[in-house]
Amino acid sequence: MNKVILIGRITRDPEVKLTANQTQIVNFTIACDRRFKDQNGERQADFINCVAWRQTAAFIGKYFRKGSKMAVTGSIQTRTYEDQSGQKKYVTEVLVEDVEFVDSKGSNEGGNTNYNSKPQETYNQPAQGSAAAAAPTAPKTQIDDSDSGFGGGDVELPFEL
C-alpha cells in the first residue's frame, strides 16, 4: 500500500501550468512541522515536494496561496530524468489525489485567498433518517461560479464558507 497524508503550509503561491496536451499541472512544496522540537527547543519542518494534475491542480491554483494550511492525501512517486548536462536525476514527490482546507477563511496569514468560487466537488446531503441527517448543520450557502471558468451553475454546500 502506498498512501500519504500530510498537513502543512504551502511554501509559495502555486502556479498552474499546461502540458503539451493542455493538461493542467501544479508542482508545489508544503512545509510539515515535525512532531517534536529539536535540542534547542525549536520545531523543525520537512519540505515535501508535491504534484497535482487536472482538476486538483486547478483547485489548488485557485484556492491556495503561500502560507495556506492544507491537508493532502496521495501516494509517493519516484521518477528519473536526465538534466541538460546528461546527468541522471532522481525525484521523489507526492502525487496528490485529494486536498482539503485546514485554515478557516479568516485565519490565512499567507495572503488573499478567494473562497468565493466553485469547488470541484458537489457535497451531498446525508440520507433521511441517518444519524448524520439528525446532526445540527450550518445554513446552506449558494456560491455563484459564473466567472470561475469551470462551467455554469451554482453549487449548494451544506456549510457556510
Secondary structure, DSSP 8 states (H G I E B T S, - for coil): ---EEEEEEESS----EE-TT--EEEEEEEEEEEEEE-TTS-EEEEEEEEEEEHHHHHHHHHH--TT-EEEEEEEEEEEEEE-TTS-EEEEEEEEEEEEEE-S-GGG-TTS-----S--SS------TTSHHHHS-----EEE--TTSSS-S--EEESS--
